[in-house]
Amino acid sequence: MNDYLRLQEWSSALLSGERIRFRELREQDLPHLSEWWNDPASAILQQNRVAARPQETTADMFRAWSKNESPSGFGYSIVNPAERLIGHISVWGMSVPERIATMAIIIGPEFQDQGLGRESLQLGLRIVFEEMGAHKAELQTWSYNERALHLYRSLGFKEEGRRRAAVFHQGVFHDQMLLGMLEEEYRVSP
């Protein structure tokens, strides 16, 4: 197969996995994303404080993350084959010479524990390393988010740092965990 056809085939599959695909943010996604972002059970895993924000404020946030106007990142809605919204992934901050891409993901509660977050992150990593040319991908979570920590580590992310007592919930301080994956680790990850 010549390079032209090989690259065409590769790019056709760039935004698709086995059970999910990335697509542009659509206005009809925003009520769901805002609901998930404002749900206290999800907010405590995503944000440093649980606070309900107006839907338009969170909608504007997701719009800003999803403009896809800069080569330093991207934001996509995550959908299943039936076009049902299951989450959102965003990458930002990649610049020369460091080429470090920061990642974040939210999966709707009804779609969790089905491997869709794993597949979405794997697809996001493919774009980060194979299309954007990142040297490293990083993300953060809170020390009590054991499910996310397990997923990130199983994908090959390594703990790089810990901000001790960085968030306060339920009268207790918790650490913020920073995890990273180098491009060479991505090439050999499971």
Backbone as a chain_set.jsonl record, in Angstrom:
{"seq": "MNDYLRLQEWSSALLSGERIRFRELREQDLPHLSEWWNDPASAILQQNRVAARPQETTADMFRAWSKNESPSGFGYSIVNPAERLIGHISVWGMSVPERIATMAIIIGPEFQDQGLGRESLQLGLRIVFEEMGAHKAELQTWSYNERALHLYRSLGFKEEGRRRAAVFHQGVFHDQMLLGMLEEEYRVSP", "coords": {"N": [[0.852, -1.179, 0.0], [0.592, 2.195, -0.848], [2.028, 5.281, 0.53], [0.181, 7.395, 0.498], [-2.394, 6.123, 0.452], [-2.188, 4.619, 2.79], [-1.929, 6.623, 4.756], [-4.367, 7.899, 4.388], [-6.138, 5.883, 5.165], [-5.349, 5.584, 7.835], [-5.953, 8.168, 8.885], [-8.702, 8.21, 8.541], [-9.555, 6.539, 10.552], [-8.752, 7.86, 12.792], [-10.309, 9.276, 14.709], [-11.924, 7.366, 15.787], [-12.829, 4.571, 17.794], [-13.305, 1.17, 18.896], [-15.806, 1.025, 20.203], [-16.518, 3.606, 20.583], [-16.515, 7.04, 19.412], [-14.94, 10.13, 18.558], [-16.342, 13.315, 18.149], [-17.238, 16.596, 16.91], [-18.229, 19.098, 19.287], [-21.642, 19.563, 19.93], [-24.532, 21.671, 20.112], [-26.698, 20.346, 21.33], [-25.386, 18.628, 23.032], [-24.631, 20.056, 25.234], [-26.538, 20.471, 27.452], [-26.471, 17.898, 28.681], [-23.715, 17.573, 29.304], [-23.371, 19.75, 31.029], [-25.124, 19.009, 33.071], [-23.847, 16.656, 34.022], [-21.414, 17.795, 34.846], [-22.252, 19.458, 36.882], [-23.427, 17.719, 38.673], [-23.201, 16.711, 41.958], [-21.985, 14.241, 42.689], [-20.348, 13.69, 40.521], [-18.951, 16.081, 40.307], [-17.263, 16.204, 42.524], [-15.239, 14.545, 41.778], [-14.083, 15.834, 39.655], [-13.58, 18.545, 40.162], [-12.211, 21.194, 42.227], [-13.923, 22.12, 44.115], [-17.235, 21.536, 45.19], [-19.845, 22.882, 43.576], [-22.789, 24.201, 42.312], [-23.148, 25.409, 39.089], [-24.399, 27.893, 36.808], [-26.122, 26.642, 33.925], [-25.453, 27.863, 31.49], [-22.926, 28.9, 32.038], [-21.328, 26.584, 32.41], [-21.774, 25.489, 29.905], [-20.521, 27.402, 28.256], [-17.901, 26.952, 29.088], [-17.399, 24.311, 28.143], [-17.743, 24.832, 25.426], [-15.543, 26.541, 24.96], [-13.433, 24.776, 25.472], [-13.701, 23.138, 23.296], [-13.249, 24.315, 20.827], [-11.247, 23.774, 18.948], [-9.412, 25.223, 17.438], [-6.738, 25.6, 17.675], [-3.445, 24.249, 17.335], [-2.479, 23.279, 19.696], [-4.1, 21.694, 21.211], [-7.243, 19.915, 21.799], [-10.823, 19.383, 21.849], [-13.399, 17.151, 22.274], [-16.647, 15.734, 21.88], [-17.658, 12.63, 23.149], [-19.032, 9.851, 21.703], [-21.277, 7.028, 21.293], [-21.801, 4.228, 18.969], [-24.481, 4.647, 18.271], [-24.689, 7.326, 18.274], [-25.131, 8.433, 20.746], [-24.42, 10.609, 23.352], [-21.687, 10.115, 25.452], [-19.661, 11.248, 26.894], [-16.92, 13.61, 27.353], [-13.81, 14.735, 26.121], [-10.79, 16.484, 26.607], [-7.847, 18.215, 25.577], [-5.056, 20.215, 26.208], [-2.649, 22.931, 26.105], [-0.213, 22.189, 24.845], [2.995, 22.989, 23.851], [5.947, 24.204, 22.175], [9.246, 24.135, 23.444], [8.658, 21.913, 25.024], [6.432, 20.173, 24.543], [4.245, 18.994, 25.97], [1.187, 17.61, 26.651], [-1.803, 18.259, 28.27], [-4.405, 16.392, 29.693], [-7.949, 15.799, 30.062], [-10.964, 14.227, 31.123], [-14.427, 13.442, 31.063], [-16.938, 11.203, 31.862], [-20.256, 10.275, 31.401], [-22.383, 9.363, 34.152], [-24.052, 7.062, 33.722], [-22.598, 5.642, 31.896], [-20.283, 4.79, 32.961], [-17.828, 2.442, 34.229], [-17.799, 0.596, 32.144], [-15.71, 0.338, 30.484], [-15.503, 2.364, 28.64], [-14.351, 4.824, 29.213], [-11.673, 4.076, 29.361], [-11.217, 3.252, 26.676], [-11.696, 5.689, 25.426], [-9.638, 7.318, 26.491], [-7.425, 5.914, 25.484], [-7.78, 6.364, 22.743], [-7.585, 9.147, 22.754], [-4.902, 9.394, 23.594], [-3.626, 8.282, 21.381], [-4.107, 10.27, 19.455], [-2.792, 12.424, 20.693], [-0.071, 11.569, 20.787], [0.502, 10.443, 18.215], [-0.531, 12.145, 16.284], [-0.42, 14.817, 17.154], [2.184, 14.958, 18.004], [3.207, 14.961, 20.617], [5.489, 14.909, 23.369], [5.005, 14.156, 25.901], [2.174, 13.142, 27.817], [-0.064, 14.335, 30.241], [-2.044, 14.216, 33.246], [-4.359, 14.918, 35.906], [-5.676, 14.009, 39.121], [-7.642, 13.512, 42.094], [-6.484, 12.196, 45.228], [-8.353, 10.495, 46.41], [-9.81, 9.487, 44.324], [-9.907, 6.666, 43.446], [-10.723, 4.908, 41.419], [-10.169, 6.314, 39.011], [-7.386, 6.635, 39.321], [-6.562, 3.957, 39.249], [-7.305, 3.286, 36.598], [-5.723, 5.129, 35.07], [-3.109, 4.362, 35.791], [-3.155, 1.719, 34.865], [-3.169, 2.152, 32.167], [-0.634, 2.983, 31.724], [0.298, 5.379, 32.733], [2.426, 7.187, 34.935], [2.985, 8.029, 38.344], [3.892, 11.295, 38.952], [3.977, 13.378, 40.668], [2.76, 14.918, 43.677], [0.536, 17.033, 45.099], [0.336, 17.898, 48.219], [-2.417, 17.884, 50.472], [-4.21, 19.461, 48.885], [-6.86, 19.854, 48.25], [-10.043, 20.32, 49.776], [-12.498, 18.507, 51.263], [-15.429, 17.373, 52.851], [-14.549, 18.079, 55.368], [-11.892, 17.32, 55.43], [-8.515, 17.341, 54.278], [-7.186, 16.506, 51.068], [-4.906, 14.939, 48.764], [-3.622, 16.121, 45.605], [-3.045, 14.411, 42.669], [-0.548, 14.077, 40.234], [-0.054, 12.701, 37.121], [1.876, 11.189, 34.525], [2.776, 10.317, 31.126], [5.292, 9.335, 29.032], [6.229, 9.647, 25.562], [7.705, 7.416, 24.639], [6.926, 5.548, 26.526], [4.238, 5.295, 25.941], [4.438, 3.982, 23.493], [5.025, 1.393, 24.277], [3.021, 0.698, 25.985], [0.225, -1.15, 27.418]], "CA": [[0.0, 0.0, 0.0], [1.431, 3.393, -0.905], [1.903, 6.189, 1.672], [-1.063, 8.162, 0.371], [-3.518, 5.292, 0.882], [-1.953, 4.255, 4.19], [-2.267, 7.793, 5.564], [-5.818, 8.104, 4.295], [-6.767, 4.864, 5.996], [-5.036, 5.924, 9.228], [-6.692, 9.358, 9.302], [-10.122, 7.872, 8.592], [-9.809, 5.871, 11.828], [-8.116, 8.63, 13.86], [-11.25, 9.711, 15.737], [-12.838, 6.264, 16.095], [-12.381, 3.36, 18.459], [-14.201, 0.044, 18.635], [-17.157, 1.283, 20.711], [-16.738, 5.049, 20.725], [-15.82, 7.905, 18.471], [-14.911, 11.54, 18.903], [-16.912, 14.225, 17.159], [-17.311, 17.98, 17.368], [-19.25, 19.438, 20.269], [-22.887, 20.088, 19.368], [-25.343, 22.377, 21.111], [-27.536, 19.41, 22.083], [-24.553, 17.964, 24.034], [-24.351, 20.937, 26.367], [-27.331, 20.195, 28.661], [-25.976, 16.674, 29.332], [-22.397, 17.848, 29.879], [-23.581, 20.642, 32.177], [-25.74, 18.211, 34.138], [-22.812, 15.804, 34.608], [-20.42, 18.641, 35.506], [-22.866, 20.017, 38.089], [-23.859, 16.652, 39.575], [-22.214, 16.66, 43.042], [-21.247, 12.982, 42.682], [-19.308, 13.829, 39.495], [-18.167, 17.292, 40.571], [-16.223, 15.946, 43.517], [-14.156, 13.843, 41.085], [-13.56, 16.687, 38.589], [-13.34, 19.934, 40.534], [-11.663, 21.376, 43.567], [-15.015, 22.384, 45.052], [-18.551, 21.175, 44.7], [-20.694, 24.069, 43.487], [-23.645, 24.217, 41.114], [-22.928, 26.584, 38.244], [-25.451, 28.02, 35.801], [-25.903, 25.818, 32.736], [-24.777, 28.641, 30.453], [-21.511, 29.01, 32.42], [-20.66, 25.332, 32.057], [-21.844, 25.357, 28.441], [-19.446, 28.236, 27.713], [-16.643, 26.276, 29.389], [-17.24, 23.213, 27.186], [-17.536, 25.439, 24.103], [-14.157, 27.022, 24.89], [-12.558, 23.615, 25.401], [-13.977, 22.361, 22.085], [-13.142, 25.125, 19.615], [-10.331, 23.081, 18.039], [-8.804, 26.219, 16.556], [-5.311, 25.682, 17.954], [-2.757, 22.949, 17.271], [-1.981, 22.917, 21.022], [-5.042, 20.857, 21.932], [-8.527, 19.607, 21.171], [-11.929, 19.003, 22.709], [-14.378, 16.395, 21.506], [-17.687, 14.947, 22.507], [-17.465, 11.189, 22.973], [-20.341, 9.246, 21.418], [-21.272, 5.605, 20.954], [-22.219, 4.062, 17.565], [-25.84, 5.171, 18.065], [-24.562, 8.787, 18.404], [-25.514, 8.869, 22.089], [-23.324, 11.251, 24.059], [-21.263, 9.402, 26.659], [-18.689, 12.02, 27.652], [-16.147, 14.666, 26.693], [-12.371, 14.68, 26.357], [-10.101, 17.688, 26.158], [-6.389, 18.265, 25.666], [-4.641, 21.6, 26.037], [-1.379, 23.39, 26.635], [1.006, 21.684, 24.232], [3.796, 24.031, 23.212], [7.336, 23.878, 21.901], [9.874, 22.873, 23.1], [8.336, 20.814, 25.941], [5.48, 19.269, 23.896], [3.486, 18.295, 27.001], [-0.25, 17.784, 26.476], [-2.578, 17.966, 29.474], [-5.648, 15.732, 29.311], [-9.049, 15.684, 31.016], [-12.081, 13.459, 30.569], [-15.614, 13.207, 31.89], [-17.832, 10.184, 31.308], [-21.55, 10.323, 32.068], [-22.52, 8.309, 35.163], [-24.65, 5.821, 33.224], [-21.663, 4.987, 30.978], [-19.066, 4.428, 33.684], [-17.591, 1.02, 34.542], [-18.036, -0.216, 30.957], [-14.499, 0.386, 29.667], [-15.579, 3.428, 27.642], [-13.339, 5.807, 29.587], [-10.391, 3.499, 28.935], [-11.122, 3.338, 25.224], [-11.608, 7.115, 25.08], [-8.282, 7.783, 26.797], [-6.515, 5.296, 24.52], [-7.945, 7.094, 21.49], [-6.997, 10.463, 22.988], [-3.44, 9.246, 23.602], [-3.193, 8.075, 20.002], [-4.077, 11.586, 18.813], [-1.757, 13.233, 21.348], [1.281, 11.136, 20.427], [0.714, 10.109, 16.809], [-0.949, 13.227, 15.396], [0.045, 16.102, 17.666], [3.621, 14.9, 18.215], [3.559, 15.244, 22.008], [6.56, 14.151, 24.024], [4.435, 13.637, 27.141], [0.788, 13.434, 28.169], [-0.234, 14.329, 31.684], [-3.366, 14.469, 33.774], [-4.376, 14.97, 37.362], [-6.892, 13.615, 39.825], [-7.521, 13.6, 43.545], [-6.017, 10.928, 45.809], [-9.481, 9.63, 46.75], [-10.44, 8.973, 43.107], [-9.188, 5.407, 43.238], [-11.09, 4.324, 40.119], [-9.383, 7.01, 37.99], [-5.97, 6.293, 39.506], [-6.371, 2.594, 38.736], [-7.371, 3.344, 35.132], [-4.558, 5.835, 34.531], [-1.92, 3.518, 35.972], [-3.259, 0.54, 33.996], [-2.857, 2.603, 30.811], [0.797, 3.253, 31.638], [0.681, 6.641, 33.369], [3.247, 7.071, 36.142], [2.837, 9.145, 39.27], [5.017, 12.224, 38.838], [3.986, 14.32, 41.77], [1.629, 14.95, 44.583], [0.351, 18.266, 45.861], [-0.257, 17.459, 49.479], [-3.492, 18.667, 51.074], [-4.536, 20.466, 47.863], [-8.304, 20.018, 48.121], [-10.717, 20.154, 51.059], [-13.864, 17.996, 51.15], [-15.96, 16.651, 54.004], [-13.767, 18.43, 56.543], [-10.58, 16.671, 55.372], [-7.672, 17.682, 53.134], [-6.791, 15.388, 50.212], [-3.826, 15.273, 47.843], [-3.826, 16.145, 44.161], [-2.07, 13.523, 42.052], [-0.167, 14.385, 38.859], [0.454, 11.511, 36.45], [2.348, 11.463, 33.178], [3.212, 9.228, 30.252], [6.188, 9.772, 27.961], [5.925, 9.055, 24.252], [8.276, 6.063, 24.553], [6.102, 4.666, 27.372], [3.027, 5.065, 25.154], [4.738, 2.999, 22.437], [5.103, 0.035, 24.834], [1.946, 0.501, 26.963], [-0.729, -2.22, 27.052]], "C": [[0.897, 1.242, 0.0], [1.134, 4.314, 0.291], [0.593, 6.949, 1.661], [-2.246, 7.367, 0.908], [-3.394, 4.9, 2.347], [-2.328, 5.411, 5.114], [-3.755, 8.096, 5.524], [-6.558, 7.12, 5.201], [-6.567, 5.187, 7.478], [-5.876, 7.12, 9.696], [-8.194, 9.104, 9.37], [-10.501, 7.244, 9.929], [-9.31, 6.685, 13.027], [-9.068, 8.976, 14.994], [-12.22, 8.612, 16.158], [-12.138, 5.122, 16.795], [-13.327, 2.233, 18.1], [-15.639, 0.357, 19.028], [-17.476, 2.767, 20.885], [-16.117, 5.783, 19.553], [-15.888, 9.324, 18.99], [-15.566, 12.324, 17.774], [-16.934, 15.628, 17.758], [-18.412, 18.125, 18.417], [-20.466, 20.005, 19.548], [-23.722, 20.704, 20.487], [-26.188, 21.416, 21.943], [-26.732, 18.612, 23.118], [-24.492, 18.75, 25.335], [-25.239, 20.707, 27.587], [-26.839, 18.956, 29.417], [-24.637, 16.932, 30.021], [-22.519, 18.746, 31.104], [-24.186, 19.887, 33.354], [-24.691, 17.334, 34.821], [-21.814, 16.634, 35.402], [-20.963, 19.169, 36.84], [-23.375, 18.969, 39.068], [-22.817, 16.518, 40.687], [-21.387, 15.37, 43.065], [-20.143, 12.976, 41.63], [-18.384, 14.992, 39.801], [-17.028, 17.025, 41.534], [-15.025, 15.213, 42.902], [-13.446, 14.741, 40.077], [-13.023, 18.026, 39.069], [-12.793, 20.04, 41.948], [-12.716, 21.821, 44.584], [-16.33, 22.032, 44.38], [-19.421, 22.419, 44.752], [-21.501, 23.985, 42.196], [-23.416, 25.524, 40.372], [-24.07, 26.68, 37.239], [-25.101, 27.214, 34.548], [-25.148, 26.593, 31.669], [-23.284, 28.803, 30.76], [-20.761, 27.738, 32.064], [-20.699, 25.089, 30.553], [-20.733, 26.175, 27.788], [-18.082, 27.595, 27.938], [-16.395, 25.145, 28.383], [-17.057, 23.747, 25.762], [-16.086, 25.892, 23.94], [-13.181, 25.856, 24.748], [-12.639, 22.92, 24.045], [-13.868, 23.159, 20.796], [-12.259, 24.479, 18.55], [-9.72, 24.023, 17.002], [-7.291, 26.283, 16.695], [-4.669, 24.306, 17.834], [-2.272, 22.479, 18.641], [-2.956, 22.047, 21.806], [-6.294, 20.575, 21.138], [-9.562, 19.342, 22.245], [-12.983, 18.333, 21.861], [-15.452, 15.821, 22.412], [-17.38, 13.489, 22.186], [-18.851, 10.584, 22.796], [-20.167, 7.759, 21.14], [-21.759, 5.453, 19.514], [-23.624, 4.576, 17.258], [-25.875, 6.691, 18.192], [-25.036, 9.306, 19.76], [-24.289, 9.43, 22.793], [-22.978, 10.456, 25.304], [-20.235, 10.185, 27.47], [-18.021, 13.093, 26.816], [-14.682, 14.485, 27.071], [-11.754, 15.979, 25.861], [-8.615, 17.566, 26.438], [-6.006, 19.715, 25.427], [-3.189, 21.779, 26.463], [-0.124, 22.894, 25.964], [1.731, 22.822, 23.522], [5.228, 23.537, 23.05], [8.188, 24.657, 22.888], [9.419, 21.677, 23.944], [7.44, 19.747, 25.317], [4.78, 18.356, 24.919], [2.012, 18.631, 26.814], [-0.956, 17.375, 27.766], [-3.951, 17.461, 29.046], [-6.679, 15.791, 30.44], [-10.205, 14.963, 30.331], [-13.211, 13.426, 31.579], [-16.489, 12.209, 31.137], [-19.131, 10.25, 32.099], [-21.732, 9.147, 33.009], [-23.073, 6.992, 34.633], [-23.735, 5.045, 32.279], [-20.366, 4.568, 31.659], [-19.023, 2.928, 33.944], [-17.94, 0.087, 33.38], [-16.816, -0.245, 30.038], [-14.492, 1.504, 28.64], [-14.598, 4.565, 27.949], [-11.958, 5.349, 29.162], [-10.211, 3.648, 27.424], [-10.984, 4.794, 24.766], [-10.217, 7.669, 25.35], [-7.258, 7.175, 25.836], [-6.575, 6.02, 23.177], [-7.342, 8.492, 21.619], [-5.482, 10.424, 22.984], [-2.901, 9.029, 22.196], [-3.104, 9.417, 19.268], [-2.939, 12.43, 19.374], [-0.369, 12.855, 20.842], [1.49, 10.964, 18.927], [0.299, 11.207, 15.831], [-0.405, 14.582, 15.852], [1.553, 16.133, 17.914], [4.061, 15.243, 19.626], [4.724, 14.376, 22.454], [6.029, 13.501, 25.301], [2.972, 14.038, 27.237], [0.7, 13.403, 29.688], [-1.682, 14.602, 32.039], [-3.278, 14.489, 35.283], [-5.691, 14.446, 37.888], [-6.63, 13.762, 41.311], [-7.167, 12.227, 44.104], [-7.158, 9.987, 46.16], [-10.175, 9.053, 45.514], [-9.711, 7.701, 42.668], [-9.492, 4.77, 41.888], [-10.281, 4.972, 38.998], [-7.911, 6.656, 38.111], [-5.671, 4.899, 38.974], [-6.358, 2.582, 37.204], [-6.109, 3.976, 34.561], [-3.294, 4.984, 34.645], [-1.969, 2.301, 35.056], [-2.97, 0.885, 32.538], [-1.372, 2.913, 30.631], [1.232, 4.599, 32.196], [1.452, 6.35, 34.654], [2.977, 8.277, 37.032], [4.094, 10.0, 39.193], [5.089, 13.19, 40.003], [2.698, 14.277, 42.548], [1.631, 16.31, 45.272], [-0.396, 17.879, 47.128], [-1.326, 18.449, 49.947], [-3.956, 19.796, 50.145], [-6.026, 20.7, 47.682], [-8.958, 19.643, 49.455], [-12.152, 19.728, 50.821], [-14.204, 17.246, 52.434], [-15.094, 16.865, 55.244], [-12.369, 17.857, 56.573], [-9.824, 17.17, 54.14], [-7.264, 16.41, 52.404], [-5.712, 15.871, 49.254], [-4.317, 15.329, 46.401], [-2.694, 15.333, 43.543], [-1.812, 13.964, 40.612], [0.464, 13.131, 38.274], [0.862, 11.874, 35.034], [2.749, 10.194, 32.442], [4.079, 9.838, 29.156], [5.834, 9.043, 26.669], [6.5, 7.643, 24.143], [7.53, 5.076, 25.441], [4.785, 4.338, 26.665], [3.282, 3.966, 24.125], [4.771, 1.572, 22.972], [3.973, -0.253, 25.825], [0.954, -0.543, 26.454], [-1.852, -1.733, 26.17]], "O": [[1.854, 1.318, 0.77], [0.124, 4.149, 0.975], [-0.035, 7.127, 2.705], [-3.015, 7.873, 1.725], [-4.393, 4.855, 3.065], [-2.974, 5.201, 6.141], [-4.334, 8.507, 6.529], [-7.491, 7.495, 5.911], [-7.498, 5.078, 8.277], [-6.448, 7.084, 10.786], [-8.887, 9.722, 10.178], [-11.633, 7.395, 10.39], [-9.437, 6.236, 14.166], [-8.654, 8.966, 16.153], [-13.225, 8.889, 16.813], [-11.017, 4.747, 16.45], [-14.066, 2.321, 17.119], [-16.577, 0.016, 18.308], [-18.581, 3.129, 21.29], [-15.309, 5.233, 18.804], [-16.778, 9.677, 19.762], [-15.365, 12.029, 16.596], [-16.684, 15.819, 18.948], [-19.388, 17.375, 18.428], [-20.327, 20.839, 18.653], [-23.628, 20.307, 21.648], [-26.378, 21.643, 23.138], [-27.324, 17.981, 23.994], [-24.322, 18.174, 26.41], [-24.719, 20.747, 28.702], [-26.792, 18.958, 30.647], [-24.445, 16.558, 31.178], [-21.842, 18.524, 32.107], [-23.799, 20.105, 34.502], [-24.641, 17.268, 36.049], [-21.407, 16.243, 36.496], [-20.215, 19.309, 37.807], [-23.724, 19.312, 40.197], [-21.654, 16.239, 40.395], [-20.21, 15.403, 43.424], [-19.113, 12.33, 41.819], [-17.176, 14.906, 39.582], [-15.937, 17.57, 41.37], [-13.923, 15.258, 43.449], [-12.319, 14.444, 39.68], [-12.113, 18.585, 38.458], [-12.896, 19.112, 42.75], [-12.433, 21.891, 45.78], [-16.507, 22.207, 43.175], [-19.703, 22.948, 45.826], [-20.954, 23.727, 41.123], [-23.483, 26.606, 40.955], [-24.647, 25.662, 36.858], [-23.936, 27.119, 34.162], [-24.28, 26.028, 31.004], [-22.467, 28.839, 29.84], [-19.678, 27.798, 31.482], [-19.752, 24.54, 29.99], [-20.073, 25.695, 26.866], [-17.205, 27.681, 27.079], [-15.298, 25.036, 27.833], [-16.298, 23.175, 24.98], [-15.472, 25.654, 22.9], [-12.215, 25.941, 23.991], [-11.724, 22.18, 23.684], [-14.358, 22.709, 19.76], [-12.52, 24.638, 17.358], [-9.54, 23.658, 15.84], [-6.628, 26.957, 15.905], [-5.285, 23.302, 18.195], [-1.708, 21.39, 18.747], [-2.676, 21.693, 22.951], [-6.405, 20.939, 19.967], [-9.225, 19.105, 23.405], [-13.414, 18.879, 20.845], [-15.193, 15.469, 23.563], [-16.906, 13.161, 21.099], [-19.734, 10.777, 23.631], [-19.08, 7.291, 20.801], [-22.102, 6.454, 18.885], [-23.926, 4.905, 16.111], [-26.952, 7.287, 18.217], [-25.313, 10.497, 19.902], [-23.237, 8.791, 22.822], [-23.849, 10.153, 26.119], [-19.958, 9.829, 28.616], [-18.482, 13.441, 25.729], [-14.361, 14.127, 28.204], [-12.148, 16.509, 24.822], [-8.185, 16.915, 27.39], [-6.563, 20.372, 24.548], [-2.589, 20.906, 27.089], [0.966, 23.157, 26.472], [1.15, 23.526, 22.696], [5.656, 22.584, 23.701], [7.85, 25.811, 23.154], [9.757, 20.539, 23.618], [7.654, 18.554, 25.531], [4.729, 17.136, 24.761], [1.633, 19.802, 26.818], [-0.735, 16.282, 28.287], [-4.581, 18.026, 28.153], [-6.326, 15.829, 31.618], [-10.397, 15.076, 29.121], [-12.985, 13.387, 32.789], [-16.742, 12.354, 29.941], [-19.11, 10.278, 33.33], [-21.286, 8.041, 32.704], [-22.623, 5.922, 35.041], [-24.051, 3.918, 31.899], [-19.456, 4.051, 31.01], [-20.043, 2.24, 33.888], [-18.326, -1.062, 33.592], [-16.881, -0.792, 28.937], [-13.561, 1.59, 27.84], [-14.074, 5.194, 27.03], [-11.161, 6.143, 28.661], [-9.172, 4.115, 26.958], [-10.242, 5.088, 23.829], [-9.673, 8.408, 24.529], [-6.322, 7.858, 25.422], [-5.544, 6.26, 22.548], [-6.668, 8.968, 20.705], [-4.838, 11.318, 22.434], [-1.832, 9.538, 21.857], [-2.14, 9.669, 18.546], [-2.208, 13.074, 18.622], [0.425, 13.733, 20.503], [2.556, 11.308, 18.415], [0.728, 11.202, 14.677], [0.02, 15.395, 15.03], [2.139, 17.21, 18.022], [5.161, 15.759, 19.825], [4.912, 13.258, 21.974], [6.514, 12.455, 25.734], [2.577, 15.12, 26.803], [1.31, 12.556, 30.34], [-2.445, 15.146, 31.24], [-2.257, 14.126, 35.866], [-6.699, 14.441, 37.182], [-5.521, 14.098, 41.728], [-7.516, 11.206, 43.511], [-6.948, 8.775, 46.204], [-11.052, 8.201, 45.654], [-9.004, 7.678, 41.66], [-8.614, 4.159, 41.279], [-9.761, 4.273, 38.128], [-7.253, 6.401, 37.102], [-4.647, 4.682, 38.325], [-5.502, 1.944, 36.591], [-5.491, 3.412, 33.659], [-2.507, 4.901, 33.702], [-0.939, 1.889, 34.523], [-2.572, 0.018, 31.761], [-0.907, 3.086, 29.505], [2.416, 4.932, 32.141], [1.161, 5.387, 35.363], [2.768, 9.391, 36.551], [5.21, 9.506, 39.347], [6.145, 13.755, 40.288], [1.7, 13.687, 42.134], [2.596, 16.687, 45.936], [-1.589, 17.576, 47.107], [-1.17, 19.665, 49.838], [-4.079, 20.945, 50.57], [-6.418, 21.66, 47.019], [-8.481, 18.759, 50.166], [-12.941, 20.48, 50.25], [-13.357, 16.571, 53.018], [-14.923, 15.962, 56.062], [-11.711, 17.89, 57.613], [-10.421, 17.395, 53.087], [-7.026, 15.373, 53.022], [-5.613, 17.064, 48.966], [-5.291, 14.674, 46.03], [-1.523, 15.546, 43.86], [-2.755, 14.197, 39.855], [1.395, 12.565, 38.847], [0.269, 12.757, 34.415], [3.02, 9.154, 33.043], [3.65, 10.745, 28.443], [5.226, 7.973, 26.683], [5.839, 6.757, 23.602], [7.503, 3.882, 25.142], [4.279, 3.222, 26.782], [2.425, 3.108, 23.912], [4.567, 0.628, 22.208], [3.952, -1.318, 26.443], [0.844, -0.794, 25.254], [-2.721, -2.517, 25.788]]}, "num_chains": 1, "name": "protein.A"}
